[in-house]
Amino acid sequence: MLELKHLRSIKAIANSSSLKAAAAKLFITDSALSHQLKDIEQRIGASLVVRKQQPLALTEQGCQLLSLATQVLPLIEKAEQTLLHSHQQQSRLNISVDCHACFQWLLPSLQQFQQTWPQVSSSFCQDKDYNGLPLLQSGEADLLLTSNVKVDQQIHYQALFEYEMVLICPPQHRLSQRQSIQAADLAGETVISYPVALQRLDLHQHILAPANIEPRQWKHADNPAMLLQMVAAGMGVAAMPYWAVEHYAAQQFISLRSFKQALWRPMYAAYSTNLRTSTPLQAFISLILEQAFSQLKGTRTLRAKPQ
């Protein structure tokens, strides 16, 4: 039966001027290569090399075997690289998030994961704009939690859940008396957001822009705690996930209102297609789902497939 070493040998012979040179490419001795060549010829019952000719020349049967080697060896090498990459990735879990407020439910999931999978090194990696897709594409991140889907054949998007975005304002604010909020209600208001591009803000992209409404002013907060404090202090209004603010609304630090056309946003787990069968990764995603449905209010199952 032919083996991979036989295919590698015939390829080396075809690309060398002598058996000695071919043996050097294979990191074996001349005698070992000669023995291997005779072994192949005995197996197939035909000569593969025209002897006593310089440079070396392959017989018809040798050319047939070379053709097989040319087809098979690249496939084997690609499979080996894929398996090696998958094994290396399973020893770590670098997580990136596009959502500033995700850590409220993500950290408990990660703590459980670290207890169950202590052999997997886990950490967060972020860029200054909370845009994790380039990190995922470069291999720096293994998992990206995002609401946005970018078509890429090398990335798989797994649906997790969807959550409601609501408007928050001070309890004494005029909008706290509304049953629901629409875009026109925000004309002339100061809106507080994270310091990212407008097109990445759900309030702008899905509420204001479609209605061609601009607020009076945008202010920035670097993190959820600062944003909530600014709203409670009467410095403006903001859009936040319901699960991130319902506790503060119950304590009357802020008021929250749904939009007239409820704004539900999806959450996906994005990762390389090479990691679809990664047991640690899928275990972590299961913990995320468990945490979301047991602890987060204002979430529901996401059934829609990413477009």
ZIFEN-V660204 format. One record per run of one state. SS is the DSSP state (H for helix, E for strand, L for the rest). FROM is the first residue (numbers start at 1). LEN is the number of residues. Records with the same first field share a line. If there is no record, write none. Layout:
BEGIN
SS=FROM-LEN + FROM-LEN
END
This chain:
BEGIN
L=1-3 + 15-4 + 27-3 + 45-4 + 51-6 + 59-1 + 91-1 + 98-5 + 117-4 + 125-8 + 139-4 + 147-8 + 170-4 + 178-3 + 182-1 + 187-3 + 194-4 + 201-1 + 212-5 + 221-3 + 233-4 + 251-4 + 258-1 + 260-3 + 276-3 + 296-3 + 302-6
H=4-11 + 19-8 + 30-15 + 60-31 + 103-14 + 133-6 + 174-4 + 183-4 + 198-3 + 202-10 + 224-9 + 242-9 + 273-3 + 279-17
E=49-2 + 57-2 + 92-6 + 121-4 + 143-4 + 155-15 + 181-1 + 190-4 + 217-4 + 237-5 + 255-3 + 259-1 + 263-10 + 299-3
END
